[in-house]
Amino acid sequence: MSLSTAVKYPSGFRARRGLNWIILGLMYASYYTCRYNFRFATPGMVKEFGFDEVEITGMLSAWSIAYGTGQLVNGLLTDRIGGKTAMLIGAAGTVATNLFFGFASFAGTFSTFALIWLVNGWFQSFGAPGMVKINAAWFNRAERGTFAGIFGFMIQLGQFTINNLAPVILAGFTIFGWTIAKGDWHWLFRIPPIFVAVIAILLALIPKESPEEAGYPGVVHDEVTEGDAGTRATLKESFVTIFTHPLVWFYAVAYGCTGAVRNSSDQLSVLYFVNQLHLDMDNKPKAVFWTFNLMPLAAVFGSFTAGWVSDKFFKGRRSPVAMALYYFESLVILSAAIIIYLGVVGPTAGGIVLGCIFLVLVSLTANSTHAIVGAAAPMDIGGRKMAGFATGVIDSFQYYGAAIALPVTGWLIKHYGWGTWYPTMAGFGLIGGCAMLLVTLKQKRLAVPKT
């Protein structure tokens, strides 16, 4: 099917798809407000309970392991129960666990917080498979790279929201006679769940699982399940098809590298500002404000550009674009590592600016690969019936990669300082580029007609 044929939709279809996608995107973005709230709470948790870098990264690792395993299990389940149901289950669990975390100071132990955050990771793992599965039924292959850019935008919208909401919460305020004390990190886990709950109600009422359910039969071509307009697959069908796919494991390994870099740079950034750059978060430093707003903007730009290029110039092939991005990411990180080693980055005006610039550049490259490898590729592999499990398999490795990288990084930082942070990330970028090179070579061999 040519691109020109793919975009000739009946009247009203694009508007209905847009409404569907806006609510799905807002639902997924709201998940992120209940995920990246953790990084803003880390200084307060360290101060209140005496946690160190190893324990903080241990909590993040527990979340990552649960999220990764949940992607596998819940991704498979999503192909059976449908994306909408999966996202609603995830939303309910996210609300409950965040509220519990916000009121868990009565225990104040590492094991308590790690367990709650682990459960939060499990419930949040319903989100990506559910959303990608629904959108696989609404977007043709030649549009999915661009969709991946929109997917990246919604993720960054969630980050942008918590990046600006968290400082307001931590600054303290009074509303309806109720006073929230300055620096009370517990409210970071009590207020964001309200947004999740409100959007979950909209999700239950408005989006449809497929164009057919919305009254638009036959408008989206699915090359994976030719002639089948259904969106559900048996557990066996989905498991066997995706596990034996010739490309899925290469993408999974690469995505593990994305997770190692992306989660490390995102989740440890606040501690980096406090411990390495010696910034006082209570005073709302402008460097932090601009960095945390430029990071999502750079990520959105990278996501859209990578997806658009893979659609327009590579006819839906994601691996060449992703390979270039992984190698560029490694170059950026290695450059940062060298400059940090030379002592240029530190608690000076120029050192702070450089430290912030490197975080923005890492966000640009990591989130570009995140969009096309984690959103577009699974839809290409699984189609409308099995995109949930394809997403689960590939996305699980993102968080297994994070679960491995974060404790190692935390240990290295604790014992050898922040100069070890970037060198640890650089190796993962190189591995990701090699994995995408193997995908490119494999795709070329598969494209050769058999004689």
URWO-V410612 format. One record per residue. N is the residue number from 1. RES is the residue in one letter. NEAR is the number of other C-alpha atoms within 8 Angstrom. Layout:
N|RES|NEAR + N|RES|NEAR
//
This chain:
1|M|4 + 2|S|5 + 3|L|7 + 4|S|6 + 5|T|7 + 6|A|12 + 7|V|6 + 8|K|6 + 9|Y|8 + 10|P|7 + 11|S|5 + 12|G|6 + 13|F|9 + 14|R|8 + 15|A|7 + 16|R|9 + 17|R|10 + 18|G|8 + 19|L|9 + 20|N|11 + 21|W|10 + 22|I|8 + 23|I|13 + 24|L|11 + 25|G|12 + 26|L|11 + 27|M|12 + 28|Y|14 + 29|A|14 + 30|S|13 + 31|Y|14 + 32|Y|13 + 33|T|14 + 34|C|14 + 35|R|7 + 36|Y|11 + 37|N|13 + 38|F|10 + 39|R|12 + 40|F|11 + 41|A|11 + 42|T|11 + 43|P|10 + 44|G|10 + 45|M|11 + 46|V|10 + 47|K|8 + 48|E|6 + 49|F|8 + 50|G|7 + 51|F|11 + 52|D|8 + 53|E|10 + 54|V|11 + 55|E|9 + 56|I|10 + 57|T|11 + 58|G|11 + 59|M|13 + 60|L|12 + 61|S|13 + 62|A|13 + 63|W|15 + 64|S|14 + 65|I|13 + 66|A|12 + 67|Y|16 + 68|G|16 + 69|T|10 + 70|G|16 + 71|Q|17 + 72|L|12 + 73|V|9 + 74|N|14 + 75|G|18 + 76|L|14 + 77|L|10 + 78|T|17 + 79|D|20 + 80|R|10 + 81|I|9 + 82|G|14 + 83|G|16 + 84|K|14 + 85|T|10 + 86|A|15 + 87|M|12 + 88|L|11 + 89|I|10 + 90|G|13 + 91|A|15 + 92|A|9 + 93|G|11 + 94|T|15 + 95|V|13 + 96|A|8 + 97|T|12 + 98|N|13 + 99|L|11 + 100|F|9 + 101|F|13 + 102|G|12 + 103|F|8 + 104|A|10 + 105|S|7 + 106|F|5 + 107|A|6 + 108|G|9 + 109|T|7 + 110|F|9 + 111|S|6 + 112|T|10 + 113|F|12 + 114|A|13 + 115|L|9 + 116|I|11 + 117|W|14 + 118|L|15 + 119|V|11 + 120|N|13 + 121|G|14 + 122|W|13 + 123|F|15 + 124|Q|13 + 125|S|14 + 126|F|17 + 127|G|14 + 128|A|10 + 129|P|19 + 130|G|17 + 131|M|14 + 132|V|15 + 133|K|19 + 134|I|14 + 135|N|11 + 136|A|12 + 137|A|15 + 138|W|10 + 139|F|10 + 140|N|12 + 141|R|10 + 142|A|11 + 143|E|9 + 144|R|14 + 145|G|18 + 146|T|11 + 147|F|11 + 148|A|15 + 149|G|18 + 150|I|11 + 151|F|11 + 152|G|16 + 153|F|12 + 154|M|12 + 155|I|12 + 156|Q|13 + 157|L|10 + 158|G|15 + 159|Q|13 + 160|F|11 + 161|T|9 + 162|I|13 + 163|N|10 + 164|N|9 + 165|L|8 + 166|A|11 + 167|P|9 + 168|V|9 + 169|I|15 + 170|L|13 + 171|A|10 + 172|G|12 + 173|F|10 + 174|T|8 + 175|I|6 + 176|F|4 + 177|G|5 + 178|W|6 + 179|T|8 + 180|I|10 + 181|A|9 + 182|K|9 + 183|G|10 + 184|D|11 + 185|W|12 + 186|H|10 + 187|W|10 + 188|L|15 + 189|F|14 + 190|R|11 + 191|I|8 + 192|P|12 + 193|P|14 + 194|I|9 + 195|F|9 + 196|V|14 + 197|A|11 + 198|V|8 + 199|I|12 + 200|A|11 + 201|I|8 + 202|L|9 + 203|L|13 + 204|A|9 + 205|L|6 + 206|I|8 + 207|P|12 + 208|K|9 + 209|E|11 + 210|S|11 + 211|P|15 + 212|E|9 + 213|E|8 + 214|A|8 + 215|G|6 + 216|Y|10 + 217|P|6 + 218|G|8 + 219|V|8 + 220|V|10 + 221|H|8 + 222|D|13 + 223|E|6 + 224|V|9 + 225|T|9 + 226|E|7 + 227|G|5 + 228|D|6 + 229|A|6 + 230|G|6 + 231|T|12 + 232|R|10 + 233|A|10 + 234|T|8 + 235|L|10 + 236|K|6 + 237|E|8 + 238|S|14 + 239|F|10 + 240|V|8 + 241|T|8 + 242|I|13 + 243|F|7 + 244|T|6 + 245|H|9 + 246|P|5 + 247|L|8 + 248|V|13 + 249|W|9 + 250|F|11 + 251|Y|14 + 252|A|14 + 253|V|12 + 254|A|13 + 255|Y|18 + 256|G|17 + 257|C|14 + 258|T|17 + 259|G|15 + 260|A|18 + 261|V|14 + 262|R|12 + 263|N|11 + 264|S|14 + 265|S|11 + 266|D|9 + 267|Q|10 + 268|L|10 + 269|S|10 + 270|V|11 + 271|L|11 + 272|Y|10 + 273|F|11 + 274|V|12 + 275|N|8 + 276|Q|10 + 277|L|13 + 278|H|8 + 279|L|9 + 280|D|8 + 281|M|7 + 282|D|7 + 283|N|5 + 284|K|9 + 285|P|9 + 286|K|6 + 287|A|9 + 288|V|10 + 289|F|10 + 290|W|8 + 291|T|12 + 292|F|10 + 293|N|10 + 294|L|9 + 295|M|13 + 296|P|13 + 297|L|9 + 298|A|12 + 299|A|17 + 300|V|16 + 301|F|9 + 302|G|13 + 303|S|19 + 304|F|15 + 305|T|10 + 306|A|16 + 307|G|18 + 308|W|11 + 309|V|11 + 310|S|14 + 311|D|15 + 312|K|9 + 313|F|6 + 314|F|10 + 315|K|8 + 316|G|11 + 317|R|8 + 318|R|14 + 319|S|10 + 320|P|11 + 321|V|10 + 322|A|15 + 323|M|14 + 324|A|9 + 325|L|12 + 326|Y|15 + 327|Y|12 + 328|F|9 + 329|E|13 + 330|S|13 + 331|L|9 + 332|V|11 + 333|I|14 + 334|L|11 + 335|S|8 + 336|A|10 + 337|A|13 + 338|I|8 + 339|I|10 + 340|I|10 + 341|Y|8 + 342|L|6 + 343|G|7 + 344|V|9 + 345|V|13 + 346|G|10 + 347|P|10 + 348|T|8 + 349|A|6 + 350|G|8 + 351|G|12 + 352|I|13 + 353|V|9 + 354|L|9 + 355|G|10 + 356|C|11 + 357|I|9 + 358|F|11 + 359|L|11 + 360|V|12 + 361|L|11 + 362|V|13 + 363|S|15 + 364|L|14 + 365|T|14 + 366|A|14 + 367|N|15 + 368|S|18 + 369|T|16 + 370|H|13 + 371|A|16 + 372|I|17 + 373|V|13 + 374|G|13 + 375|A|13 + 376|A|15 + 377|A|11 + 378|P|16 + 379|M|17 + 380|D|10 + 381|I|12 + 382|G|14 + 383|G|16 + 384|R|16 + 385|K|14 + 386|M|15 + 387|A|18 + 388|G|18 + 389|F|20 + 390|A|15 + 391|T|17 + 392|G|18 + 393|V|13 + 394|I|16 + 395|D|14 + 396|S|16 + 397|F|14 + 398|Q|16 + 399|Y|15 + 400|Y|13 + 401|G|14 + 402|A|16 + 403|A|14 + 404|I|10 + 405|A|11 + 406|L|15 + 407|P|12 + 408|V|8 + 409|T|11 + 410|G|11 + 411|W|10 + 412|L|11 + 413|I|13 + 414|K|10 + 415|H|6 + 416|Y|8 + 417|G|8 + 418|W|8 + 419|G|11 + 420|T|12 + 421|W|11 + 422|Y|11 + 423|P|11 + 424|T|10 + 425|M|12 + 426|A|14 + 427|G|9 + 428|F|13 + 429|G|15 + 430|L|11 + 431|I|10 + 432|G|17 + 433|G|15 + 434|C|9 + 435|A|13 + 436|M|15 + 437|L|11 + 438|L|9 + 439|V|12 + 440|T|10 + 441|L|8 + 442|K|9 + 443|Q|8 + 444|K|8 + 445|R|7 + 446|L|7 + 447|A|6 + 448|V|6 + 449|P|5 + 450|K|3 + 451|T|2
//
